[in-house]
Amino acid sequence: MMDHDSQLKLQAWLDGELAAQEAAQFDERLAKDPEAQALLGELKMTRAVLAGFEAGVKLPEPPEFFWSKIRREIEREPGRVAPSRRASLLAGWRRWLASAGAMAAGMAAVMLIARSERGPATETSLADSGAFTYHDFAARTTLVWLSYPADNELARNDEADTVE
Amino acid sequence: MTGKEYGPENDAALVRAAQRGDTAAFGELVVRHRDKIYARALSMVRNEEEAVDLSQEAWVKGWQRLPQFLGESSFGTWMTRIVINLCLDHLRKQKRQRMESIEAIDEESGGVERQMPVVTVNPTAGLERSELRERIDHALGQLSFEHRTVLVLHEFEQMEYKEIAKTMGCSIGTVMSRLFYARRKMAALLAGLRKEGLR
């Protein structure tokens, strides 16, 4: 009987998620293993059955009514301005906040260094995340500085939507 | 419908107009993509009313985030990701409000999918489109939201394992196990439904 790892590998092979070399090795196994062939047949069948499942699904409300609800929500925002204008105001506020935050973090770090002259201290910066940490072991203090907003569009989406 | 007549402009031109505050242009985008966004919400939450509300919420969110849309993906894909995230949040909240589903317990107790006999005959062969849809819908409803979501993201959204793991906040190994279980369970359920239908 196929073990679970082999079953998952078979699935990955079907989904094109195996590296070329591993996929070639699996081709050979598949040719000689009737159990793997049967399981592959089932996985393919499930995939084929699901294809096109969403096609033809229609919103069960008249388009005018649906849009009117969305427009009402959009226009409900007080002092509504074009999104790009709002974004620039927000961006300005964020820039100000980032500068003020950086100054405050810098001052705090200087104060901590002055107070603790004794113990070793380390600084770490993570290029990808834009995070910067300062550890003062003697003072048992860690400062973490995060750049904001995030660098890319996708990160902004994730940040706003993901709860867990 | 939106007060302006739009020709066959591509989405990018409508998005640019909407980003300048043109609600009519945004309305046209809603008209063009509303069914797809609703269909995705319905596949995930399996409740028409909730799917309508979530897709509406997604459109409002889409408007608010238009400045963040840089055209790295198509507008339709971008909107679909918004509704997927909203549905995931909604389902997680629902799950917290009720007991763990039997499916989730099965997954944790380990390996029921490994003992399931392989389905060798297509149990949906010869079915009418509406009947097939009904059976798939019923079978999807038997899966826990985690299994259903992995299946939807992979089969309908064509996401890779890595991307699903990121969206769901779990490991690639978990995605692979859930997808395998979901597919096998779907096959077994469809085969079971076929037998019931023949009685």
Interface residues (C-beta under 8 A of the other chain):
Chain A: H4 Q7 L8 Q11 A12 D15 E17 A38 L39 G41 E42 L43 M45 T46 R47 A48 V49 L50 A51 F53 E54 G56 V57 K58 L59 P60 E61 P63 E64 F66 W67 K69 I70 R71 E73 I74 E75 V81 A82 P83 S84 R85 R86 A87 E153 L154 R156 N157 D158 A160 D161 T162 V163 E164
Chain B: M1 T2 A18 Q19 R20 G21 T23 F26 G27 V30 V31 R34 D35 K36 Y38 A39 R40 L42 S43 E48 V52 S55 Q56 W59 V60 W63 Q64 R65 L66 P67 Q68 F69 L70 E72 R81 I82 N85 L86 L88 D89 R92 K93 G111 R114 V118 V119 T120 N122 T124 R129 L132 R133 I136 L151 H154 E155 F156 E160 Y161 K166 G169 M176 S177 L179 F180 R183 R184 M186 A187 L190
